[in-house]
């Protein structure tokens, strides 16, 4: 389960990297409706009116995804049907 949570956190970090690259490449043009997608996939972006460093956003988004991953994996483990050990 620890590996799965680490994968969730890694995906959260990759999301920040993707959005950072995308926004830096298209910086003169506004994102418009894409801000909704940014807010959903990177919740720390809701604080965009405050000065946040890239590393802080990376860390917070990875932590957010790790928390969501912990909840999802716990629910998945709870609702997973029991295996029968038949020898």
C-alpha positions in Angstrom: 0.0 0.0 0.0 2.9 2.3 0.6 4.1 2.0 -3.0 0.6 2.9 -4.3 0.5 6.0 -2.1 4.0 7.0 -3.3 2.7 6.5 -6.9 -0.2 8.9 -6.1 2.2 11.4 -4.7 4.4 11.1 -7.8 1.4 11.7 -10.0 0.6 14.8 -8.0 4.1 16.1 -8.6 3.9 15.3 -12.3 0.7 17.3 -12.6 2.4 20.3 -11.2 5.3 19.9 -13.6 2.9 19.6 -16.5 0.9 22.7 -15.6 4.1 24.7 -14.9 5.5 23.8 -18.4 2.2 24.4 -20.1 1.6 27.8 -18.4 5.2 28.9 -19.0 4.9 28.0 -22.7 1.6 29.7 -23.2 2.2 32.6 -20.8 1.2 35.6 -23.1 -2.3 34.0 -23.7 -4.7 33.6 -20.9 -5.8 30.1 -19.9 -9.5 31.0 -19.7 -11.6 27.9 -19.1 -8.5 25.8 -18.5 -8.2 27.4 -15.0 -11.1 25.1 -13.9 -9.1 22.1 -14.9 -6.0 23.5 -13.2 -8.0 24.0 -10.0 -9.4 20.5 -10.1 -6.1 18.8 -10.8 -3.9 21.1 -8.6 -6.0 22.3 -5.7 -3.2 24.5 -4.3 -3.6 26.6 -7.4 -6.8 28.1 -5.8 -4.3 30.3 -3.8 -2.9 31.8 -7.0 -3.4 35.3 -5.7 -0.6 34.7 -3.2 3.1 34.4 -4.0 3.8 30.6 -3.8 7.1 29.1 -4.9 7.2 26.3 -7.4 8.7 23.9 -4.8 6.0 24.7 -2.2 3.2 24.1 -4.8 5.0 20.8 -5.8 5.2 19.6 -2.2 1.6 20.6 -1.4 0.1 19.0 -4.5 2.1 15.8 -3.9 0.9 15.8 -0.3 -2.7 16.4 -1.5 -2.5 13.5 -3.9 -0.9 11.3 -1.3 -3.8 12.1 1.1 -6.4 11.3 -1.6 -4.4 8.2 -2.5 -4.5 7.0 1.1 -8.2 7.4 1.3 -8.8 5.7 -2.1 -6.5 2.8 -1.3 -8.1 2.3 2.2 -11.5 2.3 0.6 -10.3 -0.1 -2.1 -8.9 -2.4 0.5 -12.0 -2.2 2.6 -14.4 -3.0 -0.3 -12.2 -5.6 -2.0 -13.7 -9.1 -1.7 -11.9 -11.6 0.5 -9.8 -14.2 -1.3 -10.4 -17.8 -0.5 -7.3 -19.8 0.2 -8.2 -23.2 -1.2 -5.4 -25.7 -1.2 
